[in-house]
Every structure is written in structure tokens, then in C-alpha cells.
Amino acid sequence: MRRLSRDAYFMAIAQAAARRSTCVRRAVGAVVVDRAGRILSTGYNGSPERYPHCEELCGPNPPGPCQWSVHAEINALLFAENRQPEKTLYVTAAPCRQCALAIANAGIVRVVIGAPYRTEEGLEVLRRGHIPYEFVPPPDPEP
């Protein structure tokens, strides 16, 4: 068995976190790690705590973006230790504009992304904030 790179390892954990999502449109997971590679928090998208799940709030086939879901990046940032320097965020899908603004405000210094988002507005926010990002596809699951 081949040893995973650090980026592939954390992307696999983000992918596992996405499996907890309650969103009917797209499951997204995120992991925040410190510069030593210790996990500070994880998050996934879904309705806020104590609310019904997204399918009940939005219906099984919402016509547009969910209006109730808290994005994975925001959930991970809410529970990460903000005083830790040089945090990296691993997320299974590129951040939207609002999440990218929160990422910049939380002191994230690097973002590793598993797949594109439907717009590139979030990537533009990261570029303007000089926050490096790269795309690293999630590793293939072991047979």
C-alpha cells in the first residue's frame, strides 16, 4: 500500500467529513490543520444545529442554492482554534465568495481544494488576499 501525501491524507479526511453532510445538493467537507499537521477541527455543510435537516427545510430538489445550509468551511472555522498560527484548510470543493472572506478573516494561510465550485468568486477573494491555494483531488478509496 502506497503512503498518502500529507495533502492527500487531509483531503481524504475532508472527504470523510463530507459524508456527514445533510445537504441534498452537494456534500462538502472541510478540515483545518495547524502548521505541524495537527487537526484543529472538521466541518461539513448542513442546516444549523437544532434545525431540521436540509431536505426538510429546502425540499428534496431545491431549485437553487440552499438558503439554510451552513457551508463546511464556516463550520470548520467556527470550531478551529483561532490563535493557532499558519493554519491550512482542506476542503472538498472550492469555497464560495462568503466562505473565502471568512477564510481570510480566520488567518488561514493556505487552502487545499478537492474540486471546483460553480463560480470562481471565492478563488478571486483568495487571490486578492494573497492566500495560496491548490487543487489536490481526493485519493482513490482503497479496494
C-alpha positions in Angstrom: 0.0 0.0 0.0 1.3 3.4 -1.0 1.7 6.0 1.7 -0.5 9.1 1.2 1.0 12.6 0.9 0.0 15.0 3.7 -2.3 16.8 1.3 -4.0 13.6 0.1 -4.4 12.4 3.8 -6.2 15.6 4.9 -8.2 15.6 1.7 -9.4 12.1 2.5 -10.4 13.2 6.0 -12.3 16.2 4.4 -14.0 13.7 2.1 -15.0 11.6 5.1 -16.4 14.7 6.8 -18.5 15.4 3.7 -20.3 12.1 4.3 -21.9 13.7 7.4 -23.5 16.4 5.3 -27.3 16.9 5.3 -27.3 19.0 2.1 -29.3 17.5 -0.7 -27.5 19.4 -3.5 -23.8 18.7 -2.7 -22.0 17.2 0.2 -18.8 19.2 1.2 -16.3 18.5 4.0 -13.5 20.6 5.4 -10.5 20.2 7.8 -8.4 22.9 9.5 -4.9 21.9 10.5 -2.1 23.7 12.1 1.4 24.1 10.7 2.5 20.9 12.5 -0.2 18.9 10.7 -2.5 18.5 13.8 -6.2 18.6 13.1 -7.9 21.6 14.8 -11.4 21.0 13.5 -13.6 19.5 10.9 -16.8 20.6 9.3 -19.5 19.7 6.8 -22.3 21.5 5.2 -25.8 21.3 6.5 -28.5 23.1 8.4 -27.6 24.8 11.7 -27.6 23.0 15.0 -31.2 22.3 16.3 -32.8 22.9 12.9 -34.4 20.2 10.7 -32.1 18.7 8.1 -31.8 20.4 4.7 -34.2 18.1 2.9 -36.9 19.1 5.2 -36.1 22.8 5.0 -35.4 23.0 1.2 -37.2 20.0 -0.1 -35.7 17.1 -2.0 -34.9 19.1 -5.2 -34.3 22.7 -4.3 -34.4 25.0 -7.4 -31.4 27.0 -6.5 -28.7 27.2 -3.8 -29.8 26.2 -0.3 -30.8 29.1 1.8 -30.5 27.2 5.1 -27.2 25.3 4.8 -24.1 26.5 6.7 -21.1 25.7 4.5 -18.4 23.2 5.5 -15.7 25.8 5.6 -17.7 28.1 8.0 -18.4 25.1 10.3 -14.8 24.1 10.4 -13.6 27.7 11.0 -16.2 28.2 13.8 -14.6 25.4 15.8 -10.9 25.9 15.0 -8.6 27.5 17.5 -8.1 30.9 16.0 -5.0 31.7 17.9 -3.0 28.9 16.2 -0.7 30.4 13.5 -0.4 29.2 9.9 -3.5 27.1 9.6 -4.3 25.2 6.3 -7.8 24.5 5.2 -8.6 21.3 3.3 -12.0 21.4 1.6 -13.6 19.0 -0.9 -15.0 21.9 -3.1 -13.6 25.4 -3.8 -15.0 28.0 -1.4 -17.8 30.4 -2.4 -17.2 34.2 -2.0 -18.6 34.4 1.5 -16.6 31.4 2.7 -13.4 32.8 1.2 -13.9 36.0 3.1 -14.3 34.0 6.3 -11.2 32.0 5.5 -9.2 35.2 5.0 -10.5 36.6 8.3 -9.7 33.4 10.2 -6.0 33.6 9.4 -5.9 30.6 7.1 -2.6 30.8 5.2 -3.2 28.0 2.6 -6.2 26.3 1.1 -6.2 22.8 -0.5 -9.2 22.2 -2.7 -10.5 18.9 -4.0 -12.8 20.1 -6.8 -14.0 23.3 -8.4 -17.1 25.2 -7.3 -19.8 26.5 -9.7 -18.2 30.0 -9.7 -14.6 31.3 -9.1 -15.6 34.2 -7.0 -14.1 32.6 -3.9 -10.8 31.9 -5.6 -10.6 35.6 -6.6 -11.1 36.5 -2.9 -8.2 34.2 -2.0 -6.0 35.6 -4.8 -6.7 39.2 -3.7 -5.8 38.2 -0.1 -2.6 36.5 -1.3 -3.8 33.2 0.2 -2.2 30.4 -1.8 -4.5 27.6 -2.9 -4.1 24.5 -4.9 -6.3 21.7 -6.3 -5.5 18.2 -4.9 -8.0 15.6 -5.9 -9.1 13.3 -3.1 -7.3 10.0 -3.1 -9.0 6.9 -4.6 -10.5 4.8 -1.9 -8.7 1.6 -1.1 -10.4 -1.5 -2.5 
